[in-house]
C-alpha cells in the first residue's frame, strides 16, 4: 500500500487534489490511498512520527502562508522521518525550482498550479504512477514474520500468521479484535500499527486488515470477504476490487 499525503494552506486545493487522486486510484485499482491531508506541516510530521510511514508520496505546497515551516523545510524534515519519501512540490512559484536544487532537495516532480486544472490533474496522475514504480524499487521488502505477538494484559500470546483471518477495530478505544481459525481475541492496539508490522496483510476497510492468503471467496455484491472457517468481514466498495486483484495475482 502506497500512502499519499497532501499539505497545502488552501482547503479548496486540498479537497481538489484529494478528489483527483482518489478518483485515479479507484479507476486504475491502484494499491494506494490518501492517508492524510492537512493545512499544517507540523500535523503531518507528528503523524509520521506516530505511524512510522516509509515510502510515502508527499504533495507539498512550497509557500505555506499559515505555517512556521515552508514547504522546503517541511520536505527536509519529512526525509528525516521517511528516508524513502517521494516529494512533490505543487506551487505557483516556478522560480523556486532552482532553490530546491541548491538546497539538495531531491524531488520527484515540480507541478505548477497556474497551468490549469486539466494539466495539474494530468501531472498529478503521472506523478502517482512514477511514485508507485519508484517505491517498489527502493523500499526494501520486510521479511514476513511467521507469528504475530500481542499482550492482552493477562497473558502473552503468539499466533501463527497462517491461522489469522483478519484484524478488526474493537468497540473500545485503541482495542483490536484478532479473528483466527479457532478463536476471537481482543488486545490493545491499532490497525495502522499492525499493518506496518504485517505488510502482507491488506487494508480492506478503514477498520479491517485482511490476510489475503486466507480468503476463499469474495462476494462483490454484498462486499463480503469469506474465509475457510466460515468467518466473514466487510470490505469497502473502494477496496474490494483491489483485494480481488491482489488475490488473483498471488495465484498466478
N, C-alpha and C positions, 0 to 999 in steps of 0.2 A: 504494500500500500504506500503510495506517494502522498505525503502530506503537503498541502499548499497553504501558504499564509499570505494575508493581504494587510498592508498597512498604508493608510492614506488619511490625511486630516479632513477629507471631504466625504461625508457619509454617502452622498449620492454616487460618488465614484466607487466606493467600496461595494455598494449594492450592485452597481453595474458590472464590475469585474467579477463578483461572485456569480451573477446570473450567467455571464458569458462562459465562465469556467465550468460551472455545474452543468450547463446545457451541453457543452462539448464533451465532458466526461460521460454523461448519460448516452449521448448519441453514438459514441465510439466505444462504449463499455470499457473504459479505462480503469485500471486499479489505482484510483486516486480520489482524493476528497479535499474540499476546502476545510481545513482543520480550525482555522481562526481568522477572523477579520477584526481589525481594531484601528482606532484613530490614534492610539498611544503606543509608542515604541517600547516603553517600559513594560506594558502589559504583555507584549509579545515576548520580551526577554524573560519575564517571570514564568510564563507558560513553558518556554523552552527549558528552563531550569528544572521545573517540576516534571515535565514529560520526558525529558532526555531524548527528544526527537533527533534523528540522524538522517541526513539526506533529504531535508525539506526543500521546497521551492518557495522562494520569498519574493513577492511582488511589492516593492517599496517605492513610495514617493520620496524623492530626494529632499524637497523643501517642505518639511513638516512644521507648519507655522505654529501649531499649538503645542509643540513638544520641545523639551530641552535638547533632545537629541535630533540632529538632522539625519537624513537617510543614509548618508555615508558613514557617519559614526555608528548608526544602528547596524549597518551591514558588517562593520568590523567586529562589533560585539556579538552579533549572530554567529560569525565564524568561530569565535572562541568557544561557543556552546555547541555548534554544529559544524565540524570541520568539513563535512561533505555538502554543505549548503550550496544551493544554486540560487544566486542573487540576480534579480531582475529589477532594474530601475524603470519606473514609469514617471515621466516628467515632461514639463514644457521647456525645460532649460537644457537645450542641446549643447550649450557652451560648457556645461559641467561634465560632459563626457571625457574631456581631456583630464579633468581633475581626478576622475575615477582611476585613470591610468597612472597619473602621478602618485596617487596615494596607494597604488598597487592593490586596488580592489578588483579582484577578478570577477567580472560579471558575465552572466550567460547572455543577457540582452539588454539593450537600452531602448525602451519604447517611448515614442513621443506622443503625448496626449493630444496635441493640436493637429494631428494628421487626419482626424476624422474618426468617427466611431467604427466604421467598417474596417478601416485599416488597423485600428487598435485591436479590434476583435481578431483579425487575421494574425496579427503579430502575437497576441496572447496565445492563440491556439497553436501556432507553430512553436512557440517557446515551450509550451507544455509537452509537446512531442519530443523536443530536444532534451528537456529536463528528465523525462522518464527514461530515455535511452542512456543518458549520462549516469543516472542513478544506478541503473542495472550494471553498468560497467565499473563504477567507482566504489560503491558502498559494499564492503566485504560481507559475504553471507555468514550469518551467525550459525555456529554448529547447533543443530536442532537437539534439544535436551530429550532424554528418554523418559524423564519423570517431571511432574510438577509438584512442588512442595509448598505447603502452607501450614500456618499455625492457627487453629480456631479458638485459641485461648485456653482450651482444656488439654489438647494433645497436638502433637506434631504429626502431620500426615504427608505421605509421599504416594502420589497416584501416577501410574503409568500413563504416558501420553496416549497410547493406543486404546486405553479404556475410557478416555474423556470424549464425550459428545459435544458439549458446549458449556460456556460460561454465560451467566446472566446476572445483570444488576439486581440486587435484592431490594426489598422494600425499605430496609433500614439504610440510613445514610452510610456510604463507604463500606457496604457489605456486598458480597458476591455469592451467588449460588454456583456450585460446580455440579453439573449433570454428567455422571459417568454410567457405565454399563449396569452397575449394580446398586448405586446409591445416589442420594442427593445430599450434598454437603454445603455448609454455609461458613464463610470466614470473612475477616476484614480485608478489604482490598478494593482495587479499582480496575475496571475493564481496560482502561488505557495502559495501566502498568502491566497487566497480564499480556496484553497484545505486544508490548515491547519485549517481554520475556519469551513469547511463543510466536515468532514471526510467521510460522507456517499456518497459523490459525487465521480465519477470515472474519472480518467485521461485517456480519450480515445485517446488523441493525445497530443503532447507536448504543443499545444496552445489551447486545448479544454478540458473543465471539464463538465462532463455529470451528470445529475440527473437520476440514473438508474430507479427510480420509474416512470418516465415519458416516458420511451422508450416503444413504441408499436411494433416496427419492426426493425430488423437488416438485411440489405442486404449484405451478406457475399461476394458477387461477386464484388459489387461496393464499399464496405466498407462504406456504408451509414447507419447512425442511424436516424430513423424516429420517430417523436413524434406525439401525438394525434391531435394537431392543424395544422399539415402539415409541421412544421419546420423539417429541416434536417441538419445534420452536418457530417463531415468526422470522421472516426476512423482509427487509424494506423493499418496496417495489422498485426502488432505485438501485438496489444491490443484488437482487435475485438473479438477473441475467449475468452479472459479473461472476457470481458464485457458480452458476451453471457452466459458464465458460471455463472457469478455473478447474472444475472437476473434470470436464471433458478433456482439457489439455493434459491433465495429470494421467489420464487413461490412455493417451496416445503413445 
